Amino acid sequence: MKTMWQAFMFSAIAHMMYFAATLGWGYWKTTMYQPDVVNAWESVGQLQNEVVFSQTGSPIVYVWSLIGVTMIGAIVLHVYKAARQ
């Protein structure tokens, strides 16, 4: 059970680091953005053509990712501990 707990903690920390990096990168891009307002309003056609459509994933993917990384981590820890004995 200790191996599963260690694997879960590794997985949780890895996922938290991923989310923190994603949020940090978005924050950095937002703070560094400097719009070119003067030149943007000179070309109305450019403003009308800039539309982005995207799709977001289901949050259940992160749950399965957490479980999957936990299982892989448990296997790696089990093999590592067995090799040390």
PDB file of N, CA, C and O in Angstrom, chain B, residues numbered from 101:
ATOM      1  N   MET B 101       0.818  -1.195   0.000  1.00  0.00           N
ATOM      2  CA  MET B 101       0.000   0.000   0.000  1.00  0.00           C
ATOM      3  C   MET B 101       0.859   1.255   0.000  1.00  0.00           C
ATOM      4  O   MET B 101       0.470   2.287  -0.548  1.00  0.00           O
ATOM      5  N   LYS B 102       2.041   1.158   0.624  1.00  0.00           N
ATOM      6  CA  LYS B 102       2.940   2.306   0.664  1.00  0.00           C
ATOM      7  C   LYS B 102       3.400   2.673  -0.750  1.00  0.00           C
ATOM      8  O   LYS B 102       3.555   3.853  -1.065  1.00  0.00           O
ATOM      9  N   THR B 103       3.616   1.680  -1.588  1.00  0.00           N
ATOM     10  CA  THR B 103       4.036   1.928  -2.966  1.00  0.00           C
ATOM     11  C   THR B 103       2.957   2.681  -3.732  1.00  0.00           C
ATOM     12  O   THR B 103       3.261   3.610  -4.481  1.00  0.00           O
ATOM     13  N   MET B 104       1.702   2.290  -3.552  1.00  0.00           N
ATOM     14  CA  MET B 104       0.602   2.982  -4.229  1.00  0.00           C
ATOM     15  C   MET B 104       0.490   4.427  -3.751  1.00  0.00           C
ATOM     16  O   MET B 104       0.249   5.331  -4.551  1.00  0.00           O
ATOM     17  N   TRP B 105       0.665   4.642  -2.456  1.00  0.00           N
ATOM     18  CA  TRP B 105       0.586   6.000  -1.915  1.00  0.00           C
ATOM     19  C   TRP B 105       1.712   6.865  -2.486  1.00  0.00           C
ATOM     20  O   TRP B 105       1.481   8.015  -2.860  1.00  0.00           O
ATOM     21  N   GLN B 106       2.918   6.322  -2.554  1.00  0.00           N
ATOM     22  CA  GLN B 106       4.035   7.067  -3.127  1.00  0.00           C
ATOM     23  C   GLN B 106       3.789   7.366  -4.607  1.00  0.00           C
ATOM     24  O   GLN B 106       4.073   8.467  -5.079  1.00  0.00           O
ATOM     25  N   ALA B 107       3.269   6.395  -5.322  1.00  0.00           N
ATOM     26  CA  ALA B 107       2.979   6.600  -6.742  1.00  0.00           C
ATOM     27  C   ALA B 107       1.890   7.647  -6.928  1.00  0.00           C
ATOM     28  O   ALA B 107       1.973   8.477  -7.834  1.00  0.00           O
ATOM     29  N   PHE B 108       0.864   7.612  -6.070  1.00  0.00           N
ATOM     30  CA  PHE B 108      -0.206   8.609  -6.160  1.00  0.00           C
ATOM     31  C   PHE B 108       0.327  10.001  -5.866  1.00  0.00           C
ATOM     32  O   PHE B 108      -0.032  10.956  -6.555  1.00  0.00           O
ATOM     33  N   MET B 109       1.172  10.131  -4.863  1.00  0.00           N
ATOM     34  CA  MET B 109       1.731  11.443  -4.524  1.00  0.00           C
ATOM     35  C   MET B 109       2.610  11.960  -5.668  1.00  0.00           C
ATOM     36  O   MET B 109       2.560  13.145  -5.994  1.00  0.00           O
ATOM     37  N   PHE B 110       3.407  11.088  -6.274  1.00  0.00           N
ATOM     38  CA  PHE B 110       4.211  11.488  -7.431  1.00  0.00           C
ATOM     39  C   PHE B 110       3.313  11.968  -8.563  1.00  0.00           C
ATOM     40  O   PHE B 110       3.585  12.996  -9.184  1.00  0.00           O
ATOM     41  N   SER B 111       2.246  11.227  -8.831  1.00  0.00           N
ATOM     42  CA  SER B 111       1.322  11.585  -9.898  1.00  0.00           C
ATOM     43  C   SER B 111       0.635  12.917  -9.601  1.00  0.00           C
ATOM     44  O   SER B 111       0.507  13.762 -10.486  1.00  0.00           O
ATOM     45  N   ALA B 112       0.197  13.101  -8.365  1.00  0.00           N
ATOM     46  CA  ALA B 112      -0.475  14.349  -7.997  1.00  0.00           C
ATOM     47  C   ALA B 112       0.467  15.541  -8.122  1.00  0.00           C
ATOM     48  O   ALA B 112       0.071  16.601  -8.608  1.00  0.00           O
ATOM     49  N   ILE B 113       1.704  15.372  -7.688  1.00  0.00           N
ATOM     50  CA  ILE B 113       2.680  16.463  -7.791  1.00  0.00           C
ATOM     51  C   ILE B 113       2.991  16.763  -9.255  1.00  0.00           C
ATOM     52  O   ILE B 113       3.112  17.928  -9.635  1.00  0.00           O
ATOM     53  N   ALA B 114       3.120  15.730 -10.074  1.00  0.00           N
ATOM     54  CA  ALA B 114       3.382  15.940 -11.501  1.00  0.00           C
ATOM     55  C   ALA B 114       2.232  16.690 -12.160  1.00  0.00           C
ATOM     56  O   ALA B 114       2.462  17.578 -12.980  1.00  0.00           O
ATOM     57  N   HIS B 115       0.994  16.340 -11.809  1.00  0.00           N
ATOM     58  CA  HIS B 115      -0.157  17.033 -12.382  1.00  0.00           C
ATOM     59  C   HIS B 115      -0.243  18.476 -11.880  1.00  0.00           C
ATOM     60  O   HIS B 115      -0.587  19.372 -12.651  1.00  0.00           O
ATOM     61  N   MET B 116       0.061  18.710 -10.613  1.00  0.00           N
ATOM     62  CA  MET B 116       0.054  20.083 -10.092  1.00  0.00           C
ATOM     63  C   MET B 116       1.118  20.931 -10.784  1.00  0.00           C
ATOM     64  O   MET B 116       0.886  22.103 -11.081  1.00  0.00           O
ATOM     65  N   MET B 117       2.281  20.339 -11.039  1.00  0.00           N
ATOM     66  CA  MET B 117       3.332  21.081 -11.746  1.00  0.00           C
ATOM     67  C   MET B 117       2.893  21.405 -13.175  1.00  0.00           C
ATOM     68  O   MET B 117       3.187  22.486 -13.685  1.00  0.00           O
ATOM     69  N   TYR B 118       2.194  20.477 -13.816  1.00  0.00           N
ATOM     70  CA  TYR B 118       1.689  20.718 -15.167  1.00  0.00           C
ATOM     71  C   TYR B 118       0.692  21.873 -15.170  1.00  0.00           C
ATOM     72  O   TYR B 118       0.785  22.772 -16.006  1.00  0.00           O
ATOM     73  N   PHE B 119      -0.260  21.853 -14.238  1.00  0.00           N
ATOM     74  CA  PHE B 119      -1.252  22.925 -14.173  1.00  0.00           C
ATOM     75  C   PHE B 119      -0.603  24.259 -13.820  1.00  0.00           C
ATOM     76  O   PHE B 119      -0.976  25.290 -14.380  1.00  0.00           O
ATOM     77  N   ALA B 120       0.356  24.254 -12.906  1.00  0.00           N
ATOM     78  CA  ALA B 120       1.047  25.488 -12.523  1.00  0.00           C
ATOM     79  C   ALA B 120       1.830  26.053 -13.708  1.00  0.00           C
ATOM     80  O   ALA B 120       1.835  27.263 -13.930  1.00  0.00           O
ATOM     81  N   ALA B 121       2.486  25.183 -14.465  1.00  0.00           N
ATOM     82  CA  ALA B 121       3.237  25.648 -15.634  1.00  0.00           C
ATOM     83  C   ALA B 121       2.297  26.220 -16.694  1.00  0.00           C
ATOM     84  O   ALA B 121       2.606  27.237 -17.315  1.00  0.00           O
ATOM     85  N   THR B 122       1.158  25.573 -16.901  1.00  0.00           N
ATOM     86  CA  THR B 122       0.190  26.066 -17.875  1.00  0.00           C
ATOM     87  C   THR B 122      -0.354  27.427 -17.460  1.00  0.00           C
ATOM     88  O   THR B 122      -0.432  28.344 -18.278  1.00  0.00           O
ATOM     89  N   LEU B 123      -0.731  27.557 -16.192  1.00  0.00           N
ATOM     90  CA  LEU B 123      -1.233  28.837 -15.704  1.00  0.00           C
ATOM     91  C   LEU B 123      -0.146  29.903 -15.730  1.00  0.00           C
ATOM     92  O   LEU B 123      -0.414  31.049 -16.093  1.00  0.00           O
ATOM     93  N   GLY B 124       1.065  29.544 -15.353  1.00  0.00           N
ATOM     94  CA  GLY B 124       2.168  30.500 -15.370  1.00  0.00           C
ATOM     95  C   GLY B 124       2.482  30.994 -16.768  1.00  0.00           C
ATOM     96  O   GLY B 124       2.725  32.183 -16.973  1.00  0.00           O
ATOM     97  N   TRP B 125       2.478  30.080 -17.733  1.00  0.00           N
ATOM     98  CA  TRP B 125       2.737  30.460 -19.119  1.00  0.00           C
ATOM     99  C   TRP B 125       1.643  31.391 -19.635  1.00  0.00           C
ATOM    100  O   TRP B 125       1.942  32.380 -20.304  1.00  0.00           O
ATOM    101  N   GLY B 126       0.390  31.089 -19.337  1.00  0.00           N
ATOM    102  CA  GLY B 126      -0.713  31.955 -19.747  1.00  0.00           C
ATOM    103  C   GLY B 126      -0.640  33.324 -19.092  1.00  0.00           C
ATOM    104  O   GLY B 126      -0.899  34.339 -19.738  1.00  0.00           O
ATOM    105  N   TYR B 127      -0.290  33.357 -17.819  1.00  0.00           N
ATOM    106  CA  TYR B 127      -0.147  34.632 -17.109  1.00  0.00           C
ATOM    107  C   TYR B 127       0.987  35.450 -17.705  1.00  0.00           C
ATOM    108  O   TYR B 127       0.847  36.657 -17.906  1.00  0.00           O
ATOM    109  N   TRP B 128       2.112  34.796 -17.989  1.00  0.00           N
ATOM    110  CA  TRP B 128       3.251  35.502 -18.564  1.00  0.00           C
ATOM    111  C   TRP B 128       2.907  36.084 -19.932  1.00  0.00           C
ATOM    112  O   TRP B 128       3.238  37.234 -20.220  1.00  0.00           O
ATOM    113  N   LYS B 129       2.238  35.286 -20.780  1.00  0.00           N
ATOM    114  CA  LYS B 129       1.848  35.778 -22.099  1.00  0.00           C
ATOM    115  C   LYS B 129       0.867  36.936 -21.985  1.00  0.00           C
ATOM    116  O   LYS B 129       0.923  37.873 -22.781  1.00  0.00           O
ATOM    117  N   THR B 130      -0.033  36.885 -21.002  1.00  0.00           N
ATOM    118  CA  THR B 130      -1.000  37.962 -20.814  1.00  0.00           C
ATOM    119  C   THR B 130      -0.321  39.240 -20.351  1.00  0.00           C
ATOM    120  O   THR B 130      -0.639  40.321 -20.846  1.00  0.00           O
ATOM    121  N   THR B 131       0.606  39.134 -19.412  1.00  0.00           N
ATOM    122  CA  THR B 131       1.260  40.342 -18.906  1.00  0.00           C
ATOM    123  C   THR B 131       2.219  40.940 -19.928  1.00  0.00           C
ATOM    124  O   THR B 131       2.432  42.152 -19.917  1.00  0.00           O
ATOM    125  N   MET B 132       2.797  40.145 -20.797  1.00  0.00           N
ATOM    126  CA  MET B 132       3.739  40.659 -21.789  1.00  0.00           C
ATOM    127  C   MET B 132       3.067  41.143 -23.077  1.00  0.00           C
ATOM    128  O   MET B 132       3.734  41.719 -23.937  1.00  0.00           O
ATOM    129  N   TYR B 133       1.775  40.921 -23.221  1.00  0.00           N
ATOM    130  CA  TYR B 133       1.074  41.306 -24.443  1.00  0.00           C
ATOM    131  C   TYR B 133       0.960  42.823 -24.518  1.00  0.00           C
ATOM    132  O   TYR B 133       0.510  43.475 -23.577  1.00  0.00           O
ATOM    133  N   GLN B 134       1.376  43.367 -25.652  1.00  0.00           N
ATOM    134  CA  GLN B 134       1.253  44.798 -25.899  1.00  0.00           C
ATOM    135  C   GLN B 134       0.519  44.980 -27.218  1.00  0.00           C
ATOM    136  O   GLN B 134       1.103  44.789 -28.284  1.00  0.00           O
ATOM    137  N   PRO B 135      -0.757  45.346 -27.154  1.00  0.00           N
ATOM    138  CA  PRO B 135      -1.523  45.481 -28.392  1.00  0.00           C
ATOM    139  C   PRO B 135      -1.051  46.682 -29.210  1.00  0.00           C
ATOM    140  O   PRO B 135      -0.625  47.699 -28.663  1.00  0.00           O
ATOM    141  N   ASP B 136      -1.135  46.543 -30.501  1.00  0.00           N
ATOM    142  CA  ASP B 136      -0.791  47.629 -31.413  1.00  0.00           C
ATOM    143  C   ASP B 136      -2.096  48.284 -31.856  1.00  0.00           C
ATOM    144  O   ASP B 136      -2.583  48.034 -32.958  1.00  0.00           O
ATOM    145  N   VAL B 137      -2.653  49.117 -30.994  1.00  0.00           N
ATOM    146  CA  VAL B 137      -3.981  49.685 -31.211  1.00  0.00           C
ATOM    147  C   VAL B 137      -3.999  50.620 -32.410  1.00  0.00           C
ATOM    148  O   VAL B 137      -4.956  50.604 -33.185  1.00  0.00           O
ATOM    149  N   VAL B 138      -2.980  51.421 -32.577  1.00  0.00           N
ATOM    150  CA  VAL B 138      -2.965  52.416 -33.652  1.00  0.00           C
ATOM    151  C   VAL B 138      -3.005  51.741 -35.018  1.00  0.00           C
ATOM    152  O   VAL B 138      -3.823  52.106 -35.863  1.00  0.00           O
ATOM    153  N   ASN B 139      -2.149  50.778 -35.240  1.00  0.00           N
ATOM    154  CA  ASN B 139      -2.112  50.111 -36.546  1.00  0.00           C
ATOM    155  C   ASN B 139      -3.268  49.138 -36.736  1.00  0.00           C
ATOM    156  O   ASN B 139      -3.665  48.879 -37.872  1.00  0.00           O
ATOM    157  N   ALA B 140      -3.806  48.605 -35.678  1.00  0.00           N
ATOM    158  CA  ALA B 140      -4.905  47.645 -35.799  1.00  0.00           C
ATOM    159  C   ALA B 140      -6.170  48.310 -36.324  1.00  0.00           C
ATOM    160  O   ALA B 140      -6.910  47.701 -37.096  1.00  0.00           O
ATOM    161  N   TRP B 141      -6.428  49.541 -35.922  1.00  0.00           N
ATOM    162  CA  TRP B 141      -7.651  50.213 -36.354  1.00  0.00           C
ATOM    163  C   TRP B 141      -7.535  50.783 -37.763  1.00  0.00           C
ATOM    164  O   TRP B 141      -8.548  51.177 -38.340  1.00  0.00           O
ATOM    165  N   GLU B 142      -6.345  50.840 -38.331  1.00  0.00           N
ATOM    166  CA  GLU B 142      -6.194  51.320 -39.701  1.00  0.00           C
ATOM    167  C   GLU B 142      -6.690  50.292 -40.707  1.00  0.00           C
ATOM    168  O   GLU B 142      -7.125  50.661 -41.798  1.00  0.00           O
ATOM    169  N   SER B 143      -6.634  49.031 -40.368  1.00  0.00           N
ATOM    170  CA  SER B 143      -7.066  47.964 -41.258  1.00  0.00           C
ATOM    171  C   SER B 143      -8.245  47.231 -40.624  1.00  0.00           C
ATOM    172  O   SER B 143      -8.066  46.342 -39.792  1.00  0.00           O
ATOM    173  N   VAL B 144      -9.461  47.622 -41.035  1.00  0.00           N
ATOM    174  CA  VAL B 144     -10.664  47.016 -40.464  1.00  0.00           C
ATOM    175  C   VAL B 144     -10.811  45.570 -40.919  1.00  0.00           C
ATOM    176  O   VAL B 144     -11.316  44.738 -40.165  1.00  0.00           O
ATOM    177  N   GLY B 145     -10.384  45.259 -42.126  1.00  0.00           N
ATOM    178  CA  GLY B 145     -10.496  43.897 -42.646  1.00  0.00           C
ATOM    179  C   GLY B 145      -9.740  42.890 -41.809  1.00  0.00           C
ATOM    180  O   GLY B 145     -10.183  41.752 -41.649  1.00  0.00           O
ATOM    181  N   GLN B 146      -8.612  43.294 -41.278  1.00  0.00           N
ATOM    182  CA  GLN B 146      -7.819  42.394 -40.446  1.00  0.00           C
ATOM    183  C   GLN B 146      -8.559  42.064 -39.156  1.00  0.00           C
ATOM    184  O   GLN B 146      -8.519  40.925 -38.691  1.00  0.00           O
ATOM    185  N   LEU B 147      -9.227  43.045 -38.580  1.00  0.00           N
ATOM    186  CA  LEU B 147      -9.938  42.820 -37.325  1.00  0.00           C
ATOM    187  C   LEU B 147     -11.121  41.878 -37.512  1.00  0.00           C
ATOM    188  O   LEU B 147     -11.422  41.084 -36.621  1.00  0.00           O
ATOM    189  N   GLN B 148     -11.786  41.953 -38.640  1.00  0.00           N
ATOM    190  CA  GLN B 148     -12.967  41.129 -38.855  1.00  0.00           C
ATOM    191  C   GLN B 148     -12.618  39.674 -39.147  1.00  0.00           C
ATOM    192  O   GLN B 148     -13.468  38.801 -38.970  1.00  0.00           O
ATOM    193  N   ASN B 149     -11.417  39.389 -39.581  1.00  0.00           N
ATOM    194  CA  ASN B 149     -11.046  38.028 -39.959  1.00  0.00           C
ATOM    195  C   ASN B 149     -10.377  37.245 -38.840  1.00  0.00           C
ATOM    196  O   ASN B 149     -10.040  36.078 -39.036  1.00  0.00           O
ATOM    197  N   GLU B 150     -10.176  37.835 -37.699  1.00  0.00           N
ATOM    198  CA  GLU B 150      -9.466  37.152 -36.622  1.00  0.00           C
ATOM    199  C   GLU B 150     -10.442  36.532 -35.629  1.00  0.00           C
ATOM    200  O   GLU B 150     -10.784  37.130 -34.609  1.00  0.00           O
ATOM    201  N   VAL B 151     -10.880  35.324 -35.951  1.00  0.00           N
ATOM    202  CA  VAL B 151     -11.782  34.575 -35.079  1.00  0.00           C
ATOM    203  C   VAL B 151     -11.174  33.197 -34.864  1.00  0.00           C
ATOM    204  O   VAL B 151     -10.693  32.569 -35.808  1.00  0.00           O
ATOM    205  N   VAL B 152     -11.195  32.733 -33.634  1.00  0.00           N
ATOM    206  CA  VAL B 152     -10.612  31.433 -33.319  1.00  0.00           C
ATOM    207  C   VAL B 152     -11.696  30.534 -32.735  1.00  0.00           C
ATOM    208  O   VAL B 152     -12.374  30.902 -31.776  1.00  0.00           O
ATOM    209  N   PHE B 153     -11.846  29.365 -33.319  1.00  0.00           N
ATOM    210  CA  PHE B 153     -12.746  28.355 -32.784  1.00  0.00           C
ATOM    211  C   PHE B 153     -11.884  27.226 -32.237  1.00  0.00           C
ATOM    212  O   PHE B 153     -10.946  26.775 -32.895  1.00  0.00           O
ATOM    213  N   SER B 154     -12.199  26.783 -31.061  1.00  0.00           N
ATOM    214  CA  SER B 154     -11.409  25.698 -30.489  1.00  0.00           C
ATOM    215  C   SER B 154     -12.315  24.753 -29.718  1.00  0.00           C
ATOM    216  O   SER B 154     -13.510  24.999 -29.552  1.00  0.00           O
ATOM    217  N   GLN B 155     -11.728  23.692 -29.263  1.00  0.00           N
ATOM    218  CA  GLN B 155     -12.464  22.678 -28.525  1.00  0.00           C
ATOM    219  C   GLN B 155     -11.700  22.364 -27.251  1.00  0.00           C
ATOM    220  O   GLN B 155     -10.473  22.271 -27.263  1.00  0.00           O
ATOM    221  N   THR B 156     -12.420  22.202 -26.165  1.00  0.00           N
ATOM    222  CA  THR B 156     -11.770  21.846 -24.907  1.00  0.00           C
ATOM    223  C   THR B 156     -12.069  20.389 -24.586  1.00  0.00           C
ATOM    224  O   THR B 156     -13.109  19.850 -24.963  1.00  0.00           O
ATOM    225  N   GLY B 157     -11.153  19.780 -23.896  1.00  0.00           N
ATOM    226  CA  GLY B 157     -11.322  18.382 -23.526  1.00  0.00           C
ATOM    227  C   GLY B 157     -12.191  18.222 -22.292  1.00  0.00           C
ATOM    228  O   GLY B 157     -12.438  19.178 -21.557  1.00  0.00           O
ATOM    229  N   SER B 158     -12.635  17.036 -22.084  1.00  0.00           N
ATOM    230  CA  SER B 158     -13.447  16.721 -20.919  1.00  0.00           C
ATOM    231  C   SER B 158     -12.559  16.653 -19.674  1.00  0.00           C
ATOM    232  O   SER B 158     -11.435  16.158 -19.753  1.00  0.00           O
ATOM    233  N   PRO B 159     -13.039  17.138 -18.533  1.00  0.00           N
ATOM    234  CA  PRO B 159     -12.240  17.068 -17.305  1.00  0.00           C
ATOM    235  C   PRO B 159     -11.959  15.639 -16.842  1.00  0.00           C
ATOM    236  O   PRO B 159     -11.021  15.422 -16.074  1.00  0.00           O
ATOM    237  N   ILE B 160     -12.739  14.673 -17.285  1.00  0.00           N
ATOM    238  CA  ILE B 160     -12.521  13.283 -16.877  1.00  0.00           C
ATOM    239  C   ILE B 160     -11.183  12.761 -17.404  1.00  0.00           C
ATOM    240  O   ILE B 160     -10.638  11.794 -16.872  1.00  0.00           O
ATOM    241  N   VAL B 161     -10.657  13.404 -18.450  1.00  0.00           N
ATOM    242  CA  VAL B 161      -9.354  13.012 -18.997  1.00  0.00           C
ATOM    243  C   VAL B 161      -8.272  13.175 -17.933  1.00  0.00           C
ATOM    244  O   VAL B 161      -7.360  12.354 -17.848  1.00  0.00           O
ATOM    245  N   TYR B 162      -8.367  14.230 -17.122  1.00  0.00           N
ATOM    246  CA  TYR B 162      -7.367  14.458 -16.082  1.00  0.00           C
ATOM    247  C   TYR B 162      -7.463  13.405 -14.978  1.00  0.00           C
ATOM    248  O   TYR B 162      -6.449  13.028 -14.390  1.00  0.00           O
ATOM    249  N   VAL B 163      -8.654  12.940 -14.702  1.00  0.00           N
ATOM    250  CA  VAL B 163      -8.813  11.877 -13.702  1.00  0.00           C
ATOM    251  C   VAL B 163      -8.154  10.593 -14.207  1.00  0.00           C
ATOM    252  O   VAL B 163      -7.421   9.933 -13.470  1.00  0.00           O
ATOM    253  N   TRP B 164      -8.421  10.246 -15.465  1.00  0.00           N
ATOM    254  CA  TRP B 164      -7.810   9.043 -16.037  1.00  0.00           C
ATOM    255  C   TRP B 164      -6.296   9.200 -16.146  1.00  0.00           C
ATOM    256  O   TRP B 164      -5.554   8.234 -15.970  1.00  0.00           O
ATOM    257  N   SER B 165      -5.843  10.407 -16.432  1.00  0.00           N
ATOM    258  CA  SER B 165      -4.404  10.662 -16.483  1.00  0.00           C
ATOM    259  C   SER B 165      -3.775  10.465 -15.108  1.00  0.00           C
ATOM    260  O   SER B 165      -2.705   9.868 -14.989  1.00  0.00           O
ATOM    261  N   LEU B 166      -4.437  10.964 -14.076  1.00  0.00           N
ATOM    262  CA  LEU B 166      -3.939  10.803 -12.710  1.00  0.00           C
ATOM    263  C   LEU B 166      -3.862   9.321 -12.335  1.00  0.00           C
ATOM    264  O   LEU B 166      -2.874   8.870 -11.755  1.00  0.00           O
ATOM    265  N   ILE B 167      -4.905   8.575 -12.669  1.00  0.00           N
ATOM    266  CA  ILE B 167      -4.924   7.141 -12.372  1.00  0.00           C
ATOM    267  C   ILE B 167      -3.845   6.412 -13.174  1.00  0.00           C
ATOM    268  O   ILE B 167      -3.143   5.557 -12.634  1.00  0.00           O
ATOM    269  N   GLY B 168      -3.713   6.746 -14.453  1.00  0.00           N
ATOM    270  CA  GLY B 168      -2.721   6.090 -15.299  1.00  0.00           C
ATOM    271  C   GLY B 168      -1.295   6.344 -14.843  1.00  0.00           C
ATOM    272  O   GLY B 168      -0.485   5.419 -14.784  1.00  0.00           O
ATOM    273  N   VAL B 169      -0.983   7.596 -14.521  1.00  0.00           N
ATOM    274  CA  VAL B 169       0.373   7.911 -14.054  1.00  0.00           C
ATOM    275  C   VAL B 169       0.625   7.255 -12.705  1.00  0.00           C
ATOM    276  O   VAL B 169       1.747   6.833 -12.423  1.00  0.00           O
ATOM    277  N   THR B 170      -0.404   7.166 -11.868  1.00  0.00           N
ATOM    278  CA  THR B 170      -0.256   6.476 -10.585  1.00  0.00           C
ATOM    279  C   THR B 170       0.079   5.004 -10.799  1.00  0.00           C
ATOM    280  O   THR B 170       0.965   4.466 -10.135  1.00  0.00           O
ATOM    281  N   MET B 171      -0.616   4.359 -11.711  1.00  0.00           N
ATOM    282  CA  MET B 171      -0.354   2.940 -11.969  1.00  0.00           C
ATOM    283  C   MET B 171       1.044   2.728 -12.556  1.00  0.00           C
ATOM    284  O   MET B 171       1.752   1.803 -12.159  1.00  0.00           O
ATOM    285  N   ILE B 172       1.432   3.574 -13.489  1.00  0.00           N
ATOM    286  CA  ILE B 172       2.777   3.453 -14.067  1.00  0.00           C
ATOM    287  C   ILE B 172       3.836   3.694 -12.997  1.00  0.00           C
ATOM    288  O   ILE B 172       4.835   2.977 -12.932  1.00  0.00           O
ATOM    289  N   GLY B 173       3.615   4.702 -12.163  1.00  0.00           N
ATOM    290  CA  GLY B 173       4.554   4.979 -11.072  1.00  0.00           C
ATOM    291  C   GLY B 173       4.643   3.826 -10.095  1.00  0.00           C
ATOM    292  O   GLY B 173       5.728   3.515  -9.605  1.00  0.00           O
ATOM    293  N   ALA B 174       3.512   3.183  -9.802  1.00  0.00           N
ATOM    294  CA  ALA B 174       3.515   2.039  -8.889  1.00  0.00           C
ATOM    295  C   ALA B 174       4.306   0.873  -9.478  1.00  0.00           C
ATOM    296  O   ALA B 174       5.049   0.198  -8.766  1.00  0.00           O
ATOM    297  N   ILE B 175       4.144   0.645 -10.760  1.00  0.00           N
ATOM    298  CA  ILE B 175       4.898  -0.435 -11.409  1.00  0.00           C
ATOM    299  C   ILE B 175       6.394  -0.139 -11.375  1.00  0.00           C
ATOM    300  O   ILE B 175       7.201  -1.016 -11.067  1.00  0.00           O
ATOM    301  N   VAL B 176       6.756   1.102 -11.693  1.00  0.00           N
ATOM    302  CA  VAL B 176       8.174   1.481 -11.678  1.00  0.00           C
ATOM    303  C   VAL B 176       8.744   1.347 -10.272  1.00  0.00           C
ATOM    304  O   VAL B 176       9.844   0.821 -10.102  1.00  0.00           O
ATOM    305  N   LEU B 177       8.014   1.814  -9.265  1.00  0.00           N
ATOM    306  CA  LEU B 177       8.483   1.692  -7.883  1.00  0.00           C
ATOM    307  C   LEU B 177       8.613   0.228  -7.460  1.00  0.00           C
ATOM    308  O   LEU B 177       9.576  -0.144  -6.789  1.00  0.00           O
ATOM    309  N   HIS B 178       7.651  -0.592  -7.849  1.00  0.00           N
ATOM    310  CA  HIS B 178       7.690  -2.015  -7.505  1.00  0.00           C
ATOM    311  C   HIS B 178       8.915  -2.688  -8.131  1.00  0.00           C
ATOM    312  O   HIS B 178       9.619  -3.445  -7.462  1.00  0.00           O
ATOM    313  N   VAL B 179       9.164  -2.417  -9.392  1.00  0.00           N
ATOM    314  CA  VAL B 179      10.327  -3.000 -10.070  1.00  0.00           C
ATOM    315  C   VAL B 179      11.616  -2.488  -9.435  1.00  0.00           C
ATOM    316  O   VAL B 179      12.558  -3.256  -9.244  1.00  0.00           O
ATOM    317  N   TYR B 180      11.664  -1.211  -9.110  1.00  0.00           N
ATOM    318  CA  TYR B 180      12.859  -0.632  -8.486  1.00  0.00           C
ATOM    319  C   TYR B 180      13.133  -1.263  -7.122  1.00  0.00           C
ATOM    320  O   TYR B 180      14.272  -1.606  -6.805  1.00  0.00           O
ATOM    321  N   LYS B 181      12.078  -1.412  -6.319  1.00  0.00           N
ATOM    322  CA  LYS B 181      12.249  -2.016  -4.991  1.00  0.00           C
ATOM    323  C   LYS B 181      12.623  -3.492  -5.091  1.00  0.00           C
ATOM    324  O   LYS B 181      13.412  -3.987  -4.286  1.00  0.00           O
ATOM    325  N   ALA B 182      12.066  -4.193  -6.066  1.00  0.00           N
ATOM    326  CA  ALA B 182      12.403  -5.608  -6.246  1.00  0.00           C
ATOM    327  C   ALA B 182      13.848  -5.771  -6.713  1.00  0.00           C
ATOM    328  O   ALA B 182      14.516  -6.734  -6.335  1.00  0.00           O
ATOM    329  N   ALA B 183      14.329  -4.847  -7.523  1.00  0.00           N
ATOM    330  CA  ALA B 183      15.701  -4.933  -8.019  1.00  0.00           C
ATOM    331  C   ALA B 183      16.713  -4.621  -6.924  1.00  0.00           C
ATOM    332  O   ALA B 183      17.837  -5.119  -6.966  1.00  0.00           O
ATOM    333  N   ARG B 184      16.338  -3.818  -5.961  1.00  0.00           N
ATOM    334  CA  ARG B 184      17.250  -3.456  -4.877  1.00  0.00           C
ATOM    335  C   ARG B 184      17.416  -4.577  -3.864  1.00  0.00           C
ATOM    336  O   ARG B 184      18.396  -4.587  -3.119  1.00  0.00           O
ATOM    337  N   GLN B 185      16.490  -5.512  -3.818  1.00  0.00           N
ATOM    338  CA  GLN B 185      16.563  -6.584  -2.814  1.00  0.00           C
ATOM    339  C   GLN B 185      17.343  -7.761  -3.291  1.00  0.00           C
ATOM    340  O   GLN B 185      17.492  -8.740  -2.559  1.00  0.00           O
TER     341      GLN B 185
END
